[in-house]
Amino acid sequence: MKNKLLVVLIFSVILFGCSQLSDNAQADLPVGFDVVSKTERSTNGSKNIYELKHRRTGCYVMYSSSRDSGDISGLTQIMVKENGVSVPFCEPD
């Protein structure tokens, strides 16, 4: 009886512990980024554009996602001009 209870307890901890996402994470977004903004590009919410900030480097990217089978999702680095040269837009913490 104790073994069954222990197995159920361990299974429930694994099940509920692994299913929790952080407050700012979403299942369809790349790992390691925080959402800065989200823009819905369709009426049914199937196409979205996210502005994301990389947690380690502080660099910003745009991420487009789509639930339509014919569309492709993609990640694009946000660039700014400094002294006439394009450089990644980053804000280190």
Summary of the structure (lengths in Angstrom):
residues: 93
radius of gyration: 19.4
end to end distance: 51.4
largest distance: 72.2
contacts: 184
relative contact order: 0.14
helix: 19%
strand: 40%
